[in-house]
Amino acid sequence: MSDDNVIRPAFGTPRRPTPEAPRAPLRVLGTGAGHRVGLIRDPEAKEGDVFRIVVGPEDEPGVETVALLPATADAEAEAERIGFAILRTLEMVEGAF
């Protein structure tokens, strides 16, 4: 799969060479295939107050934002749904279906 097909908060820009360190508390939704999926509320983001759905290796502190939602009243529930969908995908990969 092309790197350009990955959904990122800054579409069309190159991926960062190293994962970012969370600036705000990380709420871990779960782990699968050696990765953890989490949710961060980041009121200091350059995009404004947002929810970040993040993925990173289980044994490392860094994570990468894979989806970004503005922090509206309904956004946290939507961010959780996205995070759990990603988590389920990782669990399927881990179990090889």
MARDODO-629511 format. One record per residue (C-alpha): chain; x, y, z. Coordinates in nm, 4 decimals, padded with zeros to 6 digits, always signed. Example, Ala and Ser with C-alpha at 12.3 -4.5 7.8 and 13.67 -1.06 7.14 Angstrom:
 lumdren       px       py       pz
       A +01.2300 -00.4500 +00.7800
       A +01.3670 -00.1060 +00.7140
//
This chain:
 lumdren       px       py       pz
       A +00.0000 +00.0000 +00.0000
       A +00.1226 +00.3464 -00.0820
       A +00.2085 +00.5779 +00.2054
       A -00.0161 +00.8371 +00.0386
       A -00.3229 +00.6245 +00.1123
       A -00.2818 +00.6481 +00.4900
       A -00.5259 +00.8874 +00.6554
       A -00.3329 +01.1523 +00.8438
       A -00.4265 +01.4899 +00.9940
       A -00.2045 +01.6687 +00.7404
       A -00.3047 +01.5085 +00.4111
       A -00.0382 +01.4983 +00.1432
       A +00.2538 +01.5791 +00.3702
       A +00.5330 +01.3264 +00.4275
       A +00.5111 +01.1026 +00.7324
       A +00.7318 +01.1820 +01.0257
       A +01.0414 +00.9649 +01.0454
       A +00.9877 +00.8964 +01.4169
       A +00.6714 +00.8670 +01.6291
       A +00.5651 +01.1623 +01.8388
       A +00.5703 +01.1651 +02.2186
       A +00.2202 +01.2283 +02.3551
       A +00.1836 +01.5818 +02.4914
       A -00.1427 +01.5047 +02.6686
       A -00.2471 +01.1964 +02.8685
       A -00.2938 +00.8841 +02.6575
       A -00.6029 +00.6715 +02.7215
       A -00.5185 +00.3241 +02.5943
       A -00.8126 +00.1507 +02.4276
       A -00.6299 -00.1806 +02.3900
       A -00.3501 -00.3713 +02.2208
       A -00.3211 -00.5998 +01.9204
       A -00.0494 -00.7262 +01.6863
       A +00.2195 -00.5722 +01.9077
       A +00.0673 -00.2228 +01.8969
       A -00.1452 -00.0172 +02.1301
       A -00.4334 +00.2034 +02.0226
       A -00.5134 +00.5104 +02.2236
       A -00.7058 +00.8317 +02.2437
       A -00.5614 +01.1702 +02.3353
       A -00.7508 +01.4936 +02.3918
       A -00.5119 +01.7636 +02.2774
       A -00.6378 +02.1172 +02.3447
       A -00.2937 +02.2572 +02.2527
       A -00.2831 +02.1128 +01.8990
       A -00.2050 +02.3483 +01.6131
       A -00.5435 +02.2465 +01.4659
       A -00.7211 +02.3589 +01.7859
       A -00.8831 +02.1411 +02.0529
       A -00.8886 +01.7893 +01.9038
       A -00.9186 +01.4208 +01.9792
       A -00.6281 +01.2187 +01.8382
       A -00.6624 +00.8493 +01.7691
       A -00.3066 +00.7181 +01.7955
       A -00.1208 +00.3916 +01.7345
       A +00.2241 +00.2934 +01.8536
       A +00.4348 -00.0109 +01.9358
       A +00.3344 -00.1726 +02.2640
       A +00.6885 -00.1630 +02.4027
       A +00.7772 +00.1960 +02.3051
       A +00.6488 +00.5309 +02.4357
       A +00.5956 +00.6969 +02.0944
       A +00.2695 +00.7003 +01.9028
       A +00.1545 +00.8288 +01.5653
       A -00.1725 +01.0080 +01.5021
       A -00.3842 +00.8096 +01.2550
       A -00.7076 +01.0104 +01.2834
       A -00.7975 +01.3528 +01.4155
       A -01.1380 +01.4915 +01.5146
       A -01.2313 +01.8380 +01.6403
       A -01.3264 +01.8142 +02.0094
       A -01.7003 +01.8682 +01.9782
       A -01.9708 +01.7280 +02.2043
       A -02.0102 +01.4060 +02.0022
       A -01.6498 +01.3673 +01.8878
       A -01.5184 +01.1634 +02.1823
       A -01.7684 +00.8827 +02.1179
       A -01.6830 +00.8893 +01.7458
       A -01.3090 +00.8863 +01.8266
       A -01.3641 +00.5816 +02.0488
       A -01.5512 +00.4024 +01.7685
       A -01.2653 +00.4732 +01.5272
       A -01.0099 +00.3569 +01.7840
       A -01.1979 +00.0346 +01.8543
       A -01.2289 -00.0340 +01.4788
       A -00.8522 +00.0049 +01.4441
       A -00.7999 -00.2167 +01.7482
       A -01.0269 -00.4868 +01.6042
       A -00.8314 -00.4736 +01.2782
       A -00.5039 -00.5239 +01.4669
       A -00.6558 -00.8158 +01.6590
       A -00.7605 -00.9756 +01.3282
       A -00.4090 -00.9278 +01.1879
       A -00.2629 -01.0776 +01.5038
       A -00.4876 -01.3821 +01.4766
       A -00.4449 -01.4042 +01.0978
       A -00.8267 -01.4109 +01.0746
//
